[in-house]
Amino acid sequence: MKKLSDDWLTSGTLDFEYKKYVLLAYLQQVSCYFDQHKLYPTFADLIMHYKNAVQLKDGKQKLLKSFPKRLSQVDLKNFKMYFESKVEEDVQLKELEDIIDFALDELKGQITIGKDIFDEVESQLIIEPVGVKALEENEGLLVIDSEFDPYYHIYQYRISIFETAEEKVRSLQTVFIDKFKKSIGTTLEQLKIKVLKNIKLVSNYSAFRVVALRPYPYEETLLPIVKRSFSNYLYKH
């Protein structure tokens, strides 16, 4: 689908009707995407555009507040003084504010739909260890097992932790290893040993299975949500 440029709010023609047309055309594609339960990368893009609009709105308000003020009214009864900016808001700034307000409402609506899809998918995931859990769980194997998929999808995962000025951030990296056809005669424990042997890793490596009870688009929805949920699972356990 066609993406919305990062600076769509401020680039090109600053006209409310034109920007409205651009946004609604984009959101119509988003809606079709969500109707198919395809979440990423569209959902992340929506959140990014929403945050950009909020920052732009806050920045405009801070800019206007920074200008000198003049006394406009004195309320002797309540001992209050009222001030107004010496700088009048020009037509373009007002047009930009109208565009931002419209965009925030429309984007928020689609973000809510995306969040509902995310929660729906996450709620039907089951995460469980395969075999004996290793003492170190920051790296290991991740097995994605969708009940409507004849294959197990096997990944090697690693959790990295790095610090920002405000907090510690956990990041999950995955590398696809292979997919194996499900078989009644092969247990996940046996599959784990086989995979570890093939990639020459120690047998006490951690391994986890994530079961998806309902079918969803794999690359656009299931895989990214599994990664988010699995990262949270490791953090809590």
C-alpha positions in Angstrom: 0.0 0.0 0.0 1.1 3.6 -0.6 2.6 5.1 2.6 2.1 8.6 4.0 5.3 10.7 4.0 6.7 11.5 7.4 6.3 15.2 6.8 2.9 15.1 5.1 1.4 17.7 7.5 3.9 20.5 6.6 5.1 19.7 3.2 3.5 20.8 -0.1 0.3 22.8 -0.2 -0.9 23.9 3.3 -4.6 23.6 2.5 -7.2 21.9 4.8 -9.2 20.3 2.0 -6.2 19.0 0.2 -4.6 17.6 3.4 -7.9 16.0 4.3 -8.1 14.3 0.9 -4.5 13.0 1.3 -5.1 11.6 4.8 -8.5 10.0 4.0 -7.1 8.3 0.9 -4.3 6.9 3.1 -6.7 5.8 5.8 -9.0 4.1 3.3 -6.0 1.8 2.4 -5.3 1.3 6.1 -8.9 0.3 6.7 -8.8 -2.3 3.9 -5.5 -3.6 5.3 -7.0 -3.9 8.8 -10.1 -5.6 7.4 -7.8 -8.4 6.3 -6.3 -8.5 9.9 -3.0 -7.3 8.4 -1.4 -5.1 11.1 2.2 -4.3 10.4 3.9 -2.1 9.3 0.8 0.0 9.0 -0.1 0.0 12.7 3.4 1.3 13.6 3.2 4.0 10.9 -0.2 5.2 12.3 1.3 5.6 15.8 4.3 7.5 14.3 2.1 9.9 12.4 -0.1 10.4 15.5 3.0 11.2 17.7 4.3 13.6 15.0 1.0 15.5 14.9 0.9 15.8 18.7 4.5 17.1 18.7 3.7 19.6 16.0 0.6 20.8 17.9 2.5 21.2 21.1 5.4 22.9 19.3 3.0 25.5 17.8 1.4 26.2 21.1 4.8 26.6 22.8 5.9 29.0 20.0 2.9 31.2 20.5 3.3 31.2 24.3 6.9 32.4 23.9 5.9 35.7 22.2 5.5 38.8 24.4 2.1 39.4 26.1 0.0 42.5 26.6 -2.5 43.3 29.4 -6.0 42.9 27.9 -8.2 43.0 31.0 -8.2 43.6 34.7 -10.8 41.9 37.0 -10.7 43.9 40.2 -13.5 41.9 41.8 -11.5 38.6 41.5 -8.1 40.2 41.6 -7.1 38.7 38.2 -5.3 40.1 35.2 -5.7 38.7 31.7 -3.0 38.8 29.0 -3.0 38.2 25.3 -0.2 37.6 22.8 1.1 40.6 20.9 1.4 38.4 17.9 -1.7 37.5 16.0 -2.0 34.0 14.7 -1.7 34.2 11.0 -4.0 32.4 8.5 -1.5 29.6 7.7 -0.9 28.8 11.4 -4.7 28.6 11.9 -5.0 26.4 8.8 -2.2 24.1 10.1 -4.0 23.8 13.5 -7.2 22.8 11.8 -5.4 20.2 9.7 -3.6 18.8 12.8 -6.8 18.6 14.8 -8.6 16.7 12.0 -5.6 14.4 11.6 -5.5 13.6 15.3 -9.1 12.5 15.4 -8.9 10.4 12.2 -5.6 8.7 13.1 -6.8 8.0 16.7 -9.8 6.2 15.3 -7.7 3.8 13.1 -5.2 3.3 15.9 -8.0 2.1 18.2 -9.0 -0.4 15.5 -5.4 -1.6 15.2 -5.1 -1.9 19.0 -8.2 -4.0 19.0 -6.7 -6.4 16.4 -3.4 -6.5 18.3 -5.2 -7.4 21.6 -7.4 -10.0 19.8 -4.3 -11.7 18.4 -2.3 -11.5 21.6 -5.1 -12.9 23.7 -5.1 -16.3 21.9 -1.4 -16.9 22.1 -0.1 -19.6 24.5 3.6 -19.4 25.5 5.3 -22.4 27.1 8.8 -23.8 27.5 10.0 -26.8 25.5 11.7 -29.3 27.8 13.7 -28.2 30.8 14.2 -24.5 31.1 17.8 -23.3 31.0 19.1 -20.9 33.7 19.9 -18.3 31.0 16.9 -17.4 29.0 18.2 -14.3 27.2 19.0 -16.4 24.2 17.5 -19.6 22.8 15.0 -21.1 20.3 11.6 -19.7 19.6 9.1 -22.1 17.9 6.0 -20.6 16.4 3.2 -23.1 16.2 0.0 -21.9 14.5 -2.7 -24.6 14.7 -3.7 -23.8 11.1 -0.2 -24.1 9.7 1.3 -27.6 8.9 4.8 -26.3 9.8 6.7 -25.2 12.9 8.6 -22.0 12.3 11.9 -22.0 14.2 13.9 -18.9 15.2 17.0 -18.3 17.2 16.4 -15.4 19.6 18.5 -13.1 21.7 17.5 -10.5 24.2 19.7 -7.4 24.4 19.4 -4.8 27.1 20.7 -1.3 26.7 20.3 1.9 28.8 19.0 5.2 27.7 19.0 8.4 29.8 15.6 7.5 31.2 15.4 3.7 31.4 16.7 0.3 30.4 15.4 -0.9 27.1 15.0 -4.6 26.2 15.3 -5.5 22.5 14.4 -8.9 21.0 16.4 -10.0 17.9 15.4 -13.1 16.0 17.1 -15.1 13.2 15.0 -17.5 11.1 16.5 -21.0 11.2 14.1 -23.2 9.3 10.6 -24.6 9.2 9.7 -28.2 9.9 6.6 -30.1 8.9 4.6 -31.2 12.0 4.6 -34.9 12.6 2.9 -37.0 15.3 6.0 -39.1 15.5 8.3 -36.2 16.4 8.0 -34.4 19.7 9.1 -30.7 20.2 11.8 -31.9 22.5 13.2 -34.1 19.8 12.9 -31.3 17.3 14.7 -28.9 19.7 17.7 -31.4 20.0 17.8 -31.8 16.2 17.8 -28.1 15.5 20.4 -27.4 18.2 22.6 -30.1 16.8 22.3 -28.7 13.2 23.3 -25.2 14.3 26.0 -26.5 16.7 24.6 -25.1 19.9 24.6 -26.7 23.4 21.7 -29.0 24.2 20.6 -27.1 27.3 19.7 -24.0 25.3 16.3 -22.5 26.2 13.5 -23.2 23.9 9.9 -21.9 23.9 6.8 -22.6 21.9 4.2 -20.0 21.0 0.9 -21.5 20.0 -1.6 -19.5 17.9 -5.1 -20.8 18.2 -6.5 -18.9 15.3 -5.3 -18.1 11.8 -3.8 -14.7 11.1 -1.5 -13.3 8.3 1.9 -14.5 9.3 4.4 -11.8 8.3 2.1 -8.8 8.8 0.4 -9.8 12.1 1.2 -13.1 13.8 5.1 -12.9 13.7 5.5 -9.3 15.0 2.9 -9.8 17.8 4.5 -13.1 18.8 7.8 -11.3 19.1 6.3 -8.5 21.3 4.4 -11.0 23.5 7.4 -13.3 23.9 9.7 -10.5 24.9 7.1 -9.4 27.6 6.8 -13.0 28.7 10.6 -13.4 29.2 10.6 -10.1 31.1 7.8 -11.2 33.5 9.2 -14.6 34.1 
